[in-house]
Amino acid sequence: MANLKRGLIVSCQAVKGEPLYGLGIMGYFARAAVEGGAVGIRANYVNDINDIKKEVDAPVIGIIKATYEGSDVYITPTLKEVKDLLATGCEVIALDCTKRERPNKERLEDLVAYIRRNAPDVEIMADCSDFEEAQLAHELGFDYIGSTMRGYTPYTKGIEIPDIDFLSRLVKTFPDTKIIAEGGIWEKGQLEKVCACGVYAVVIGSSITRPKDITQRFVGAMKLC
């Protein structure tokens, strides 16, 4: 049985440089999201994941954003971050599944094998940007394939997200893998189109849990007043 149920997953994150970073409030964001009907939480950093797990019983997709010189991969890029996430007890670990080279020449398949061997109950999500990466994730046996990186790699930059055609292709091509839509969903109409593709779940972050970004969108709209 999947740890994640069908439905809405809310991303509760604040990275260094953002107004909410380091304030210890992601657990409260998560509680509000779950009370609002979220079936899961996506979270970044060990401290925030630990705080969230104290506040909610919903499953957590854990990531650690870390930058390494010589690599553009930053979502759970190395074994170090995988080990740190396993210590939190998060139910799902998300890994960057893009074609870009990982730090220290580490290999995606080795990270997957480590999780399967040491934490067989933990599920794994692939953060992909194109079909080739999704195909690799399917071959490696990921439990979830996400569109997280669509539009955020050099070879997908400029693609409008959410990419409905891309999501539909993933659902049709990999019927035995749960597809998670993530990225660029700001409005109800977009969400309805995404859900019509038949995805298993949807992750929404900025339009719910990033007040600065939400404010900027409204301020931008006010220029028309």
N, C-alpha and C positions, 0 to 999 in steps of 0.2 A: 504494500500500500504506500502511496506517495506521502511524503511528509507535508507537502504543499497541496492544499485543496484548490479547486478551480475558483477563480475570483480575482479580486484586486489585492495586489501586494504594494505596500507603501514604502518607498525608499526614504529612510530617515538618516540623513547624512549632513555633516558640516565639515569641510576640509579647512586646513590652515589657510588663513587669509580671509575667511568668511566671517560675518558678524557673530554667528552662533557657535563657532568652533571653540571647543574647550570649556563650555559652560556647564556641561553635565546634564543637559536637558533632553537628550535624544530619547531617553526612556519615557519621558512624558509625551513627546511627540508620538511615540509608538503606541502608548496607551490610548491616546486620543484616536489614533488611526484604527486600532482594533475595536474600540467602542463604536466607531463609525462604520464598522463592517469589514475592515481589511482582514484577509485570511492569512497574511504573512507580512513580514518586515524585511527589507533589505538594508543592511547596515555596514558601516565602515569603521575600522579601528577596534581593537580589543576592548578598550574601556567602554566605548559606546555600546558594543554588543553585550557586554556584561551588564551594563545598566538596563538595557532593553529587556534582557531575559529576566531581570528582577521584577519588571513591571507587567510583562505580558506572557501568556502561555502559547501564543502563536509562534509557528516556526520562523526561524530567522535565516535568511540568506546572508552569509558572512563574506565580506571582502576586506582586504587591506590594500589601500592605495599607497604605493611606495615607488619612488623614482630612483633609478639607477643610471649612472653614467654609461652612455653607449647603447641604451635601449629605450624605445618609446613605449614598451609594455609597462603598465603601472597598476593594473588590477590583479592583485594576488600574483605577482610576477615570479616569485621563487619559492623554494621549499621552506625557507625561513617563515614566510607569511603563512604558508599552509599549516605548518606546525603550530604557529601562534593561534590560528583560527580553530584548529582541532582542540586546543586547550579551553576554548570558550564554551564548547558544547553546542555550537550552532548546528542546525539540522542540515543545512545546505552550504556548500562552499562554491563560490563563483570564481572561475578562472578566465583570464583573457585567452581567447582562442584564435587570435588573429595570426596572420602569417609572419608578423614581425618577429625579429630575433629577441629571445628572452635574455635577461641579464645573466652573465657568467656562462652563457651558452647552455643554460638549463633547457630541458626538453619538456614540452607539455605532456607527452605520454608518460614520462617518469613521475610527474606530479600526480597524474590520475592514478597510476599504479600504486603510488605511496598511500594515497587516501583509501583506495580499495583494500589494500593490504592491512592498514593500521586502523581504519575506521569504517568497516563495511556498512554500517548503518547510516553513515553520512552520505547524502546525495550530492551530485556535482552538476553545476550549471555552466554552460559554455557561453561566454560573452563574445558574440560573433559580429562581423561586419559585412560578410558576403556569403554567397552560396557555397563556395569552395571550403570555407572555414566551417560552415555548418555540416558539410559532408564529412569533414575530418572528425568533428565532434561526434557525429553519429557512429562513425567507424570505431572511435575510441570508447563508445558506450556511455556517453554522458546521459544523465537522467533528464536534463532539460537543455534545450537550445534556445538562447535568447538573442534578440536583435540589438542588444545593448550598444555595440560598437558601430552600428550602421551610421554612416555619416561622419565618423570620428577617426577614420584611418585615411591616410593620403589617397588611397585608391577608391574611397567611397565619399570623399569630401564633396559637398555640394548637392548630394542626394537629399531630396526632401523627405523628412521623417515626420510621422511614422510612414514607412514605405509599405503600403497595403499590398502591392504586387509581390514584394519580397516575402512578406509574412504568409500570404496565400500559397506561394510556392513551397515554403518550408513545411506548412501544414500538410499539403498534398504529397510532398516527396518523402516525408518522414512520419508516417502515421503512427508509428510505434514509439515515437519520442515526443515528449511534451514540449510544445513550443510556447515560449514566454515572450510577449511583446514588451519592449522597453525602449523609451526614447521619443521625445518630441510630442507627447500627448498633453495638450493643454485644455482642450475643450471637449464637451460631451459628445459633439458630433464626430470628432476624431475617434473617441473611444468606441462609439457605436460601430464605426467602420472597421476598426481593429477587431472587435469581438465577432463581427460578421465573418471574419476570415476563418474562425474556428480555433483560435489559439486557446491554449490551456489556461493561461493566466496572463495578467497584465501588471507591469510594474510602472507606477507613477511616482515621481519624486518632486521635481522642482515646483510643479504647479500646486503642490499640497504643502510641502515642508520647507520651502525656501522663500521666506517673506521678502527678502531683498529682490529676488528675481520676479516675484509676483507684483511687487510694487512698481518695478521698472516697466513691466508690461502695461500697467494701468497708466503710469505717467506718460509713456509713449503714446497711448491712445488719446490722452487729454490734449495732445498737440493739435488734434483735429477739432477741438472745441473752440 
